[in-house]
Structure formats: structure tokens, C-alpha cells
């Protein structure tokens, strides 16, 4: 558990943040009143319709400087959305530098999953979106019906530490189950930045971050309604509706969906009862451009998630998998109500200065019921698994604000893009954990030979834990992107963070506080050839606070990540392709390991090393010979080793981390053949391979590798679009992991048909 400041210091820090933000907003307000008259707004209406930088990041326009280009009269082109081909290879990203930068100039490995790719693969949950991304392992705990976004990055657990949204931390975590979740239908794209990234975003683990970019209003509004049906009786209705006024100064968008489905989680001896998943999501947003230089976007969303999905299947006393679930369909519940409000302000003072302020507040209320397995009752009944019911009530909220100033200036032949900023991140979490029953009732066990479900379960009502935690982080950062001779790009960054945390055990009336700080940096050099090849080299750092105290009752220092990376990116000039190769050597220090003088305590002498290679291709193959043929390919090789430890895991590989992963996706649109009835037809298919993983710290047993196949069929006719997508089409019954005799089954064959109407 991490912590916060004492009240006097906290008040001072908060005032400093508010003062800094107020100064920035005052500058914005002055500029709003002076930078453009109404007539100027009307004269520049076409320019006012330009999409925001996050949206234009997937544009296919050239990256060249347009300052000397002659502006021609505006021309409006009307056409069906199906005729607009954006492809899979984004050209620009805000995630790697917080400035609108070509991806091949970012000196770190980054992947983008575009909206086109999400739609083509008919992505149904967040981790599914990352199945074809190198360096990322998803679904480590098999099929996830509860909404948790389990993933590893370069061998490090990134369930919560990598969670970012619209460039702001979304990694607030509860004290037991609480964790923010995402519905991919509400996203425009997903940016995956691999390796240490604390320089821009503050606390985070060594593996990297995943930035979810939310759909927001556009000058060319999207209007679509879709109906979806799939196996396991999946039913979903969704809508994405956009509107804009005549001069493009006011835009609105509403994204919403309702989902009601069963899942693959099936309870034996119940006549086929399956766990359910129900979800409701709504996200309104509005963008106002009072001047051609100012953009203000307000966004909100509500996500309600309900399920009774259990996590794993039991093994028998001999360690063999059964089809018995430890949970009960009448008791297990995972229920979350999540909401957020955010705003983004961007103002261009002139060609030199641009100010931005991003803010978000997120709340989650969680109510969770489940069981702990307690082992087999070997004395009375060897096949009876004892279990203990528990209930948690959790609250989680996070407030984040980031204000920065971008400055473009020249010093002789050298061009600078300087970013100076401050951010503030506060997370509050509370937990009530109930176990046992005051009337003495005992949770009934479950017999793996004859499981009986829907038995009366006494409601746990003994308060075993009542805790609160507050984490307060304040950071200051500076970055300079230095360009020389239009080929050399040197990126230098530095950051300082202070984190204060407070943990309250309300049952024992014990309060612990900790203060931590960290300096992090990044240096990267890229050389951009005229033909689109860009080799680079970089060094980057991260830090992650960790809970607990050493034997002297001093709080643990944050873990630290340091990475050396070399690579090359290739983006053909004028094309819609991106090829990347990255080699990395990453070390995480200050890892906790057993104290040799006290087996009940830990010390910070542990270390984990991760090194490997990643390849990725997102390309339109043969654009002149066979346009419409798109390819996604990735390969990952990683050696992750516990290099320092006082425990049994020394020189071993961490659990759940595969050595090798590979994937390939190919799809083709028949539009270019010129045959009318084939014009709207598209087909695609993919293959995914995930290598074996270790089940225990000693590396004595493994879960085998597996290979899965996916396919899609698409037909586009006027405003109508029909898509049928199947993942794991051969229904490979595989196990993702086996931990402590508990088996996590992989995702079974999933077939989903979608009918979309665009207007």
C-alpha cells in the first residue's frame, strides 16, 4: 500500500498545483478574448474543422512541414464511410512525447491499434484488442468474464500499472478487486508504449503503458447503429452518433451500448447454467472552438458491469484439471458502477507557444462476492474442496490534472520542441472485507465428483478488514525534441516526482505514512533517412512505489526500471505501412525479496532482468498490384530472469511469462477488382502463437504453448455493413495457466455477427 503527505505539506502542494493551473488557465482566457475576432472565425471555418491531434494521429497525410505550402480554396468531398480507407498503420502519436510526433521519430518502441483494426477484427473486450501486439501478453489468467484487463508487458505485470486514458493515469487501484475497466467500443485507438515511461507519466512499472484514446467529436461526424449477436447467446446494441454545426465550431458525440450475454463459464450438474455478463455504457462529449486557435472538449462516461463469472477450475488432489468451479452461480457477483468526467483545453498562442490542460475525475463503486478455496478435506471426504465465502465493498476515485506548455523555437540550424509541464494525481481507495458468519454458519464445500450448486450460502457479515488509502503524486517534467538538418532528432527528458501516501487500518486505529520521491529521465537519438528508414537508440527510466516497511519500519523505496533500447523503424514515404524492429535490455531493481534474517519480512535487494527482440509490421501489401490487401505481423522473444533474490526464484523465470510469441493477420477487400457484386466483400484471417509458461517460482512445471486461429468475413453495401468474426475457430481447448492447482482455461471459440447501419 502506498501513501500520502501530512496535512500542512499537502496543503502547500495542493495550493502550488492550483496556482500553476490557474496561471495557465488565465493565459488561455486572455488569449480567448484577444486572439481572434468573429470575422476571423468565419474566414477560417475550414481550418477550424481540423480534427484534434489525437484523432489526426491515424491520418494518412504526409508528415512534412506545411508552412510553405500554398493554401487552395477548401473543397468538400462527400462519400460513404466505407470508401474512406485509413488502414492499420498510424503515422503520428501523442503518447510517446505528449506532442504530435511522427511515430518513426519517437525513440522508443510504440504500437498503435487503430479503429479500423478494432472494427475489422470485431474486438469485443479490451485485452482482445492487443492480441496481435508485440511485447504484450494478454489473457494470462485465461478467459476473463469479470472485466479485468490482465496483461503483461515485456515480462512485467501491467494489469493496473499500464492503465492510461487520453494521456492521463487511469491506474488507480482498489485494495482488493477494484480496478478501472474499459469498453473498446468507446475507443478511437490504443497506443502501446513499451519500456519505462515515467518521464512523461509519473509512477509506472518497467514494462510500459497502454494509452486508451477515447472517441470524441469530429468535424466529419460518424453516425452508426449496430446490432450484434453471437454464440453464448451474446446480444448487444450499440450506437455512435455525431453532430456538428454549420461552421464547425460546436461538435457533439454520443457513444452508447447495452450488452447481455452468457459466457463460456459453465457450472456442471446444473442443466447447462452459464455465468452471465451484462454491461451498459454511455459516453457523451462536446467540443467547442470559440476561436480558430482554441479547442475545449468536455467528456463524460458511465459504465455499469455485472457478472457472476468465476475465475478458475479446480484441480483434483492429484493435480489433474476438473470441470468444477469453486464459485456458485447464486452467490458469486462482480458488480461495478464506474463514471468519469474530463476536459481537454488546447490553445495555440502563436506559431511558437501551445498550452494544453487535461483533467479527469473517475469514480468506481464495487460490490464483490466470491470464495477462497481452502484445500481438500482429506480426512472426512478426500474429494471435498473446502471453501470460504467472502464479500468486499470497495470505493475508488482518482483525480488527475496535467498542464503543459509546448514551445517551438530555433537556435541557428537547430529546431527545438520544448515541453514543460506539471501534473497532479490523487487516488483514494477504501475497503470493507467481510468473512465468516456471526451465527456460526460454515460455507459448504464442493465435491469434485458430484458438485452441487445453488446451495444456501450464509452471508459473510464479520468485518475482517476496514481500510483506506490515499496516494498523492506531484510531478514536474521537461522535454526537448531537438532537430538538426531535418534528419537528426535528439530527445532529452527529465522529471521529478514526490509521492505521499497514507494508509489507515480503521479496525486497529493504525495509520502509516510514507514519503517518496524519484528522478527519472530519457535520452533518445533518431536519424531519419529520406526514404522513411529511421534507426534509433534510447535510454529510459521508470519508478513504481511499493507498499510495506522494512525491519527498521522504514517505507520501501520505489522499484526502479532502466532500459537500453536500439531499433529501426521504416515507414515508406506516401505509403500506409509501418515496420519496426526493437532490441531491448531492461532491468528492474529494488524488488522485494525474503529477508534472510527474518522469513516474515522482505528486503529490497531483488532484481529482475528482461531482454529480447520485437518485430512488428502493419502494412498495405502490394498497393499498386493488389490494393486492399492488409497485413499485421508481430514476433516477440524475451528472456526474463530473476537475477537477484534470497528465495527459490533466483535465476528462474517469473510465472506467466512466455519466451516466445508470434502472430499474423491478413485481410483483403475485393473493392479494387471492379466487379460490382464483389465490391463490398472482404475476408481475413489470423494466427496466434503463445509459448509455454512456468506455473511456479521454482520453474518445476509448465503450461504448454498453444496456437489459435481467427477469421472474419465482411460485406459492405451502401449504408449497411455486415461482419461475422470468429476467434479460436477450431475451438482449441487450451489452458492459459495453472497456479497452485487452479486451472485458468483459455477463451473458447467465439463467433459474433454484427449488422451496422450508417447514415
N, C-alpha and C positions, 0 to 999 in steps of 0.2 A: 504494500500500500504506500502511496506516495503522499506528499503533503503540502502545507501552505505556510504563509507568513504569519507573524504575530500582528495583532491589530494595528499598532502605530505604524509599523513599516508598511503594512498592507495598504493603509490609508494613503500614505505618501505615494506609493507606486501607482495606486489607482488614480490619484489626482494627476500624476505625471502623464499617465496614458490619456486621460480625458483631456488634459491641456494640449497634448500633442495632436490628438484627433480634432479638437476644436480649432486649433490653428489651421490645420489642413482644410477643414470644412469652411472656415472663414475665407480662406483664399479661393475656394471653389465658389462661394456665394458672391464674392466681389466680381469674379470673372463672369458668373452667370448674368450679372447685371450690366456688364460692360463689353463683353466680347462680341456680341452680335446684336444688331437691330432686327426688328421683324422683317424688314425688306430683305436683309441679308439671308434670313432663314428661307424666305420664299425663293430667292435667287439660287440657293444651293440645295434645293429639295432633293435633287438626285443624289448628292453627296450624303445627305442626311439619312438616306436609306441604306447606307453601307452597313452590313452586319457587324456585330461586335467581334473582337479579336478571337475569342474562344470559338465562335462559330466559323469565322473565316479560316480557322486553322486547318480545315479539311478542304479548303479551296484548291482548285487545280490551276490557279493563275501563277505565272512565273514569280520568282522571289525577287527579281531585280528591282532596284530603286526606281520609282516612277517620278521623281522630282522634275525631270527634264522632258517628260512625255507631254505632247500636245493633247489637251482635253477636247474631244469631239462632242457634238451635241448628243444628249442622252437618247438612247434607243431602248424601247421596251420590247422584250421578246416574250411572247406568251406561248405556253406549251404545257403538256401534261407532265406531271411529276415523273412519270415513268420514262420520259425521254431525257431526263437530266441524269447524266452518269457522273457520279463523283468518285467512285472506286473505293478501294480499300487502303490506299497509301496516302495518309495525311502529309502535308508539306510543312506545317508550322505547328508550334505548341507554345502555350504559356507556362506549362508545368515545369519545364526544365530550368527556366530562368526567371519566371514571373514577368517576362517581357515577350512580345510577339516575335518569336525567333524561329528561323528555319530549322527543322529537325537536324539536318546534317551539320549545323553549326553548334549544336549542343554537345559538349564534350563528355557525354555520359550516355549509357545505353537507355533508350526510350522506345516504347512501342505504343501505338495508338490503335484502338479498336473503334472504327468509325460506325456511324449509324447505318450505313449501307451494309457493313458486315454483320451487325447485330440483326438487321432485318433479313438478310439472305440466309443466315443460319437459324433464324427464328428463335433467338435466345429467350429462354423462359425464366432463368434466375441469374443472379449476378455472377457466381463462380463459373457458370457455363460460358459466359462471355469471354473468359480468359483461358479456355481450354487449348487454344492454338497460339498462346503467347509464350515465348521462350523465357526460361528462368523462373517461371511461376508454376508451382504445383498446387492444383485445386482438388477439392473433394477428398482431402486426406482422411477424413472420417466417413467416407462413403456417401451414400445418398443422404442429403440433409433436408429434411422436411420441416425443420423448425424456423428456418430463415437465417441461421448463422452463416457467415461468409468465410468459411475455412479456406485458408490458402497459406502457402509458404513461398518466400522469395529468396532465391539464392541460398536455400537451406535453412532459413530462419522463419519461425512462426510469425505470420503477419496478419492474423485474424483481426486484431484491433489496431496494432501499431501502424499499419499501412493505410488506414482508412482516412481518406481526404475527399472533400467535395468542393468543387469550384475554387480550388486553391487554398481552402481553409481546412484546418484539422477537424476531422469528424471521428476522432479516435477515443472519444470519451467512453469509458467502460464502467459497468456496474461492479458491484462487489461479489457477484456470483454469476448470474446469467446475463445481466444487462449488457447490450451491445447494439449499436445502431445498425439498421438493415436498409437495403436499397432495392428498389424495383427497377429493373433495367429498361422498362418501357418509358420511364421518366428521364432517361439519359440521352444526350446528344452524342456522346463519345466517352471513351475511357482511356486515360493516359496512364501508362505504366512506366515509372522511372525507377530503374534498378540500381541498387547500391546505396550507400549512405547519402542522405539528403537533408540533414539537419540544417545546413547553411541557410536554406530558404524557409523551412517549415518548422524548425524547432525540434522538440523531442520526437524521436523515431528510432526504429531499430535499424540494424545494419543492412537488411535486405532491400529496402527501398520503400516507395509509396505507390499507391494506386489512387489516382485523382479521378473522381466521377464528375463529369461535366453535365450539368442539368440542362434540359431543354428550356429555352427562353424565347421570348417573342422575336419574330423575324420580319423584315420588310417584305419578304415574299412568304406570306403565311401558309402554313400547312393546315389542311382540313381533311381529316380522315376519321372514319368509324370502322371498327373491325370486330368481327365475331370469330371466336376460336373454340374448337372442340378437339379433344384428344383422348387417348386411352386413359384408363383410371378415371373415366367419366369427368375429364377436365372440361370446364366451361368458363370462358372468360369473355367479357365485353369491355372494349376499350375505345377511347376517343381522344383525338389530338386536334384541337380547334384553335386556329389563329385568326386574328383580325387586325387591321391597321387603318388609320385614317388616310385621307387623300394625299396629304403632304408628307406622310411617313414620320411625323413627329410623335405619334402616340400609337403604340402597338400592344396587343393583348394576346395571351395564350392560355389555354386551359387543357391540361392533360389529366385524364382520369381513367380508372379501370376498376372492375369488380371481378374477383376470381373465386370460384367454388369448385374444388376438386378433391377426389380421393388421391391416395398416394400408393406407392408400391409396398408400403409398410403394412403387412397383413398379419392379423392375430390368428394363430391356429386354434382349432376347436371352437370357432365362433360362427361357423357357416359362411366365412368369407369376409368378415368385418375388416375394414381397412381404416388406417388413420386418415384424417381429413386435413385439408388446408383451405382456409378462407381468408381473403385479403381484400381490402378496399384502399384505394389510393386516389388522391386528388391533389393537383398542384396548379394553382393559378399564378400567373406572372404578368407584369405590365412593365413596359419600357417607355420612358418619356424622354424626348430630346428637345429641351427648351431652346437650345442653340445647336448649330452645326458642330460645336466643339464639346458639347456636354451630353452625357448619357446617364440616365438614372434608371435602374432596374430594381423592381421590388418582386420578391418571390416568396411563396409560402407553400407548404405541403402538409398533408395529413396522411399517415399510413397506419392502418389497423391490421394486425396479423393475428390469426387464431389457428391453432393446430393441436392435435393430440398425438403427434408423431413421436415414437420412441427412438432412442439413439442407436441401440445396438442389439445384437442377438447373443444369447448366452452360449458358452461352450460347456460341454459335459465335463464330469470330473476327470476324464482322460484328455481333455484339451481339444476335443473334436467339436466342430460347429453344429449347433442345433437350429431349428427354425422357431425357437421360443424367444419371445420378447419379455424382458424383465418388467416392462411397463404394463399398464392396464388401460384399456380404451375409455373407461368411465372415470378414471382418476387423473391421468396424465393431461396436463394442459400447459401450453406455452402461449401466453396472451400478452401482446404488447400494443400500446397506443403511443404512436410517435408523431410529433409535429415539429415544424420549424418555420422560422421567418428569417429572411435575409434581404440585404440590399447591396447593390454594387453601384458605385459612383465613379465615373471616369470623366476627367476634364482635360482637354488639350489647351494649355495657356497659349502656346505658340509652337513653332517647329522644334523648340528646344525642350520645353517642360510639359510633362504629362503627370497628373496626380490621379491616384486611384485610392478608394477606400472600400473595403469589403467587410461585411458584417453578417454574422448568423447566430441565432439562438435556437437551440434544439432541446426538446423535452421528450423523455420516454418514461412511461409508466408500465412496469412489467409485473405480471402475476404468473408464477410458475409452480406447477405441481409435478413431482416425479419420484423415483425410487432410487435408493442405493442398493446394489447387490451386496450381500454380506457373506457369500460363500455357501457351500453345501452343508446341510445338516447330516454329517456322515454317521452320526450315532443312531439317530432315530429313523431317518429315511435318506439314504445316500443320494437320491436323485431330486431331493427337495432343495431348491435355492431359497435361502432366507433373504429377506429384503426389508428395507426400512423406508417408509414413506416420509416425504418432507415437502414443505411449502416455503417459497420465498416471495416476499413482497419487496419490490425494488423501484426506486426512483433514480432517474439520471437526467442531468441537464448540463449543457455546455454552451458557453458564450465565447465567441471568437471575433476579434476585430483586427484587421490588418490595414495599415495606412502606409503608402509608399509614394515616393516621387521619382519619376524617371526623367533623366536629363541626357540629352544628346548634344555633344559638343565636339569640336575639332581642336587638336593641338598639332598644328602643322599637318603632316601627312597621316596622322593617326586620328581615327574616329572613335569616340567613346560613347557607350550607352551605360550610364551610371544609374544604379538603383539604390536608393537609401530608404530604409523603412523601419517601422516599429510594429510589433504585434503583441496582442494580449490574449491569453487563453485561460479560461477558468472553467473547471469541471467540478460538479457536485454530485455525489452518489450517496445513496442510503440503502440499507438492507435490514429487513427483518426475516430471520430464518427460524422456521417452526419445525420441530421434530417431536415425535412421540405424542402420546395422548394422556391427558390428565386423568382419564378414567381407567388407565392401565391397559387399554386395548393394545394388542400387538398386531403389526402388519402381517397378514397371512403370506406364507411363502408360496412358491410356484413350482410345481413338479414338472420337470422337463419331459417326462414320459407321458404325462396326461395333464397338460396345463389347463387350468380353469380360470377364466377371466370374468370380469364384472362382478367380482366378489365385493361385499361391503368393506370399504376401507375407512377406518377411523380417521377423522380429520386431525392431522397434527396440530396441536394447539399449545405446545410448550415452547416458549420463546427461548431459543438457544443462542441466538446472536442478534444484537441490535447495534448497528454500527453506521457511522457516517464518515465520509472522506471529502476533503476539498483540496484541489490542486490548482495552484495559481502560478501561471508562467508569464514572464515578460521578456521579450526579446528585441534586440536591435541588430540590424544587418546592413551590410554594404556590399555591393557587387559592381564590378566594372567589366563590361564586354568591350575589349579593345580590338579594333580592326585596323590592320595595316595593309596597304596596297591591295585591298579588296580580296585578299587571299588568306592572310594570316588572321586568325581570331584567337585572342588570348582572353580567357575568362578567369577573373580573380574574385574571390568572395570570402567574406568573414562575418562571423556572427557571435554575439554574446547573449546568453540566456541566464535568467535567475528563476528558480522554481522553489516555491514554498508550499509545503503540504501539511495538512493537519488530519490526523486520524483519531476518531472518537469511538471508544468502546463504551456505549451507553449503559450496558449492564454492569460493568465493573467500575464505571466512572473513571476510566483511564484515558488520558489524552496524550498523544505523542505528536511532536512537531519535528520537521526536518527542513533544512535549507540547503539547496544545492545550486551550483552554477556550472556553466560549461562554455568554453570557447570551441567553435568549430570553423572549419574552412574548406575551401575547394579551389583548386587551380587546374585549369584545363587549357590545352592548346590544340587548335584545329587548323589544318591547311586545306583550303577549298580550291580544288582544280576547276578549270573552266568546263571540263567535261562532266562535272557532277560528282566526282570522287572526292571524299573528304576523310583522310586519316586523322586520328586524334589520340591524345594521351591525357590522362587526368588523375588527380588525387583528390579524394573526398572523405569527409568525416561525418560521424553521427554520434548521438548520445541518447540514452534512454534511462530515465530514473527507475530504480527498483526498490520495492518495499523491504522493510526489515532493518535490523540493527545487528552489529557485530557483538562479540563477547564483552566489549567495553561500553556497550549501549550507544555507540556512535552510528548514525544512519549510514547505510551503504552508499557509496558513490555510484553515479550512473555508469552503466555499461558504456563502453566506447567502441565505435566502429571506425576502421580506417581501411581504405581501398585504393589500390593501384589498378588502373584500367587502361588498356590500349585497344584500339579498334579502327574500323574503317566503315564509312557509310557511302553508299552510292545511290544517287537519285538522278537518272538520265534527264538531261535538260529538255523541258517541254513534255515529259512523259508522266505517267501515273504509276510509277513504281518506286520502291524503296528497298534497298538491300543493305543489311547490316551484319557486321562481324565484331564480336567483343570478346576480349580475353581479360579476366579479372583475377585479382588476388586480394582477398578480403579477410580481415582479422577482427574478431570481437573480443575485447578484453574486459576485465573487472567482472567476469562471470562468476556467479556464486558456486562454490564447491564445499564439500564437507570439511569442517574444522577437525583436524586430526587430534586435537586436544579435547574436543567436546563433540560427540557424534550428534548432539541435538542442535548444534549451531552451524552456521556457514561462515566462510571467509571468501574474500574477493580475489582469489588467485587463479580462478579458472580462465580458460581461453578456448575459443573455437575458431578454426580457420576454414575458409571456403574459397576454393579457386576453381576455375573452369573456363569453358568456352560456350558462347551462344551465337547462333546464326538465325537470321530471320529474313524472309523475302515476302514482300507484298507487292504484287506486280500484275499489270495487264500484259499478258504474254502475247507476242506477235500482233501488236496493234495495227500494223499495216496489212498483214496477211489474213489474220483471223481476229478482228476486233470483237470485244465482248468476252474474251477468254481471260479469266482472272485466277490468280494463284496466291495462296497463303502457305508458307512453309516455315517450320522452325525446328531447331535442333539444340538440345541443351546437354552439356556434360559438366558435372560438378562433383568435386571431391570435397566433402565436408567432414571435418575431423575435430574431435575434442583433443586439443593439443596440450592443455594443462588441466589437471584435475587431481583431487585427492580421493576419487571414488572409482567405481568399477567401469566407468565410461571412458577412462583415459585411453587415448589413441583409437577410440572407436568412432563409428559414425552415428550421429543422432538419429533417433527413431523418426519414421515417417518421411525420410528424405531419400528420393531415388537418385541413383548415379546418373541415369540417362533418361531423357525424354525426347520424343520426336513427333512431329505432326505435319500433315499436308492436307490442303483443301484446294479443290479445283472446281470452278463453275463456269458455265458458258451460256451466254444469251444468244439466241438464234436471230436476233433482230437484224444483224448485218447481212444475212443471206438473201434478203429481198423477197422472200416467199411470204405472202400475206398471212396465211394461216399459221405459219411458224413464227411470225414476228414477235409475239408476246411470250414465247416459250423459253424457259430457262431450266437448266439442270445443274446439279452439283453434287459433290461427294467429298468425304474426308476420311482420314485415318489418323488415329492417335495411339501412341505407344508410351507407356509409363513403366519404367524399370522397377525391379524389386526393391522393397524397403525392409529395414530391420524393425523387429517388433519389441526389442528390449535393449536397454543401455549396454548390455554386455555383447550384443550382436550375436546371440546364440541361435536365433530363429528369424526367418524371413517370411514375408508375404510375397508370393510370386509376381512377376511382371504380367501385364495384360495389354492386349491390343483391341481397340474398338473402332467401329466403322460408322460413319454418319452419311446421310444423303438428304437431298432436297429436290423438289420439283415445283416449278413456279410458272404461272401463266398470267400474263398481263394483257387485259383487254379494255381499252378505253379507261374509264374511271375505276374499273374493277381490277382487283388483283387477288389471285388465289395462290396460296402457297401451302405445300404439305412437306413437313420436315420430320425426319426420323433420326434419332441418335441411338447408338448401340443397336444398329438394325438387325444384327444376328443374335441379339439378346444374350450376350456373354454374361454368365452368372459368376461374376468375379468378386473377390474380397479386396477392399481397399486397404484395410489394416486390421491387425489383431493385437489388441493391447490387454494384457492381464487376463487372457482367456475370454475377452469380449470381442465379438466379431462385428466389423463395420462393413456392410455389404455395399458394393458399388451400385451405380444407377442402372436400372434395367432399361430395356428398350422403351423408348418414349416416342410416340407418334402424335403429331399435332397438326391439325389443318386450320388455316387462317383465311378468312374471307374479308377483304378490305375494300371499302368504298371511299374514293377520294373526290372531293368537289371543291 
